[in-house]
């Protein structure tokens, strides 16, 4: 997976979807990722969990709480991350550009 970063308070952090991020989201919200409402609060919480998980995996210090993180980003940051994730998925090996995997 391509390295995706999010800039928080002027510092870039790794931010990618992992199993750990999905577990963290469940612990933070009580919901599975598949139950996300599509609202900004769920998106922000998941983005936070993806950042915490990627930082943990990469050995990058990240000590913000969810609220500190939310206070430091804008809705456009969430949208930009979603676009980057979608672009990465669309360009994955075996993808012909229409979002379908070829075997």
ABEGO torsion letter per residue (X at the ends): XBBBBBBBGGBBBBBBBBAAAAAAAAAAAGBBAAABAGBAAAAAAAAAAAAAAAAAAAGBBBABBAAAAAAABBAAAAAAAAAAAAAAAAABBGBAGAGBBBX
